[in-house]
């Protein structure tokens, strides 16, 4: 039972770290692209928001799975 909580905690931590890294790389690349082509800021922003939403959706799914694993035990 204790190992289930430990596994869920580690999984949640890895999920949050992965989402943070993904969104950080996404934002960095978007800012670099805007710096190179300022006239395309609207398209880059829209694409960045959609990609960030997808990353957050996967992170939320991972956290829900970890919560389910923790409460199952």
C-alpha positions as CSV (number, residue, x, y, z in Angstrom):
1,X,0.0,0.0,0.0
2,X,2.8,2.4,0.8
3,X,4.5,1.6,-2.5
4,X,1.3,2.6,-4.4
5,X,1.5,6.1,-2.8
6,X,5.2,6.3,-3.5
7,X,4.6,5.3,-7.1
8,X,1.8,7.8,-7.5
9,X,3.8,10.6,-6.0
10,X,6.8,9.9,-8.2
11,X,4.5,9.6,-11.3
12,X,2.9,12.9,-10.4
13,X,6.2,14.6,-10.0
14,X,7.6,13.3,-13.3
15,X,4.4,14.4,-15.0
16,X,4.7,18.0,-13.7
17,X,8.4,18.2,-14.5
18,X,7.7,16.9,-18.0
19,X,5.0,19.4,-18.6
20,X,7.2,22.3,-17.3
21,X,10.0,21.3,-19.6
22,X,7.7,21.0,-22.5
23,X,6.0,24.3,-22.1
24,X,9.3,26.0,-21.4
25,X,10.8,24.7,-24.6
26,X,7.7,25.6,-26.5
27,X,7.7,29.2,-25.2
28,X,11.4,29.6,-25.8
29,X,11.0,28.4,-29.4
30,X,8.0,30.7,-30.0
31,X,9.9,33.7,-28.6
32,X,12.8,33.0,-30.8
33,X,10.6,32.7,-33.8
34,X,8.9,36.0,-33.0
35,X,12.3,37.6,-32.7
36,X,13.2,36.4,-36.2
37,X,9.9,37.2,-37.8
38,X,7.9,39.8,-35.9
39,X,5.3,40.0,-38.6
40,X,4.2,36.4,-37.9
41,X,3.4,37.0,-34.2
42,X,-0.3,36.2,-34.5
43,X,0.2,32.8,-36.2
44,X,3.0,31.9,-33.8
45,X,1.0,32.8,-30.7
46,X,-2.0,30.8,-31.9
47,X,0.1,27.8,-32.6
48,X,1.9,28.1,-29.3
49,X,-1.4,28.3,-27.3
50,X,-2.8,25.2,-29.0
51,X,0.4,23.3,-28.4
52,X,0.5,24.4,-24.7
53,X,-3.1,23.3,-24.3
54,X,-2.2,19.8,-25.7
55,X,0.8,19.6,-23.3
56,X,-1.3,20.6,-20.3
57,X,-4.0,18.1,-21.4
58,X,-1.5,15.2,-21.3
59,X,-0.1,16.4,-18.0
60,X,-3.6,16.6,-16.5
61,X,-4.3,13.0,-17.8
62,X,-1.1,11.8,-16.2
63,X,-2.0,13.4,-12.9
64,X,-5.5,11.9,-13.0
65,X,-3.9,8.4,-13.5
66,X,-1.6,9.0,-10.6
67,X,-4.5,10.0,-8.3
68,X,-6.5,6.9,-9.4
69,X,-3.5,4.7,-8.6
70,X,-3.1,6.3,-5.2
71,X,-6.7,5.9,-4.2
72,X,-7.1,2.4,-5.6
73,X,-4.8,0.9,-3.0
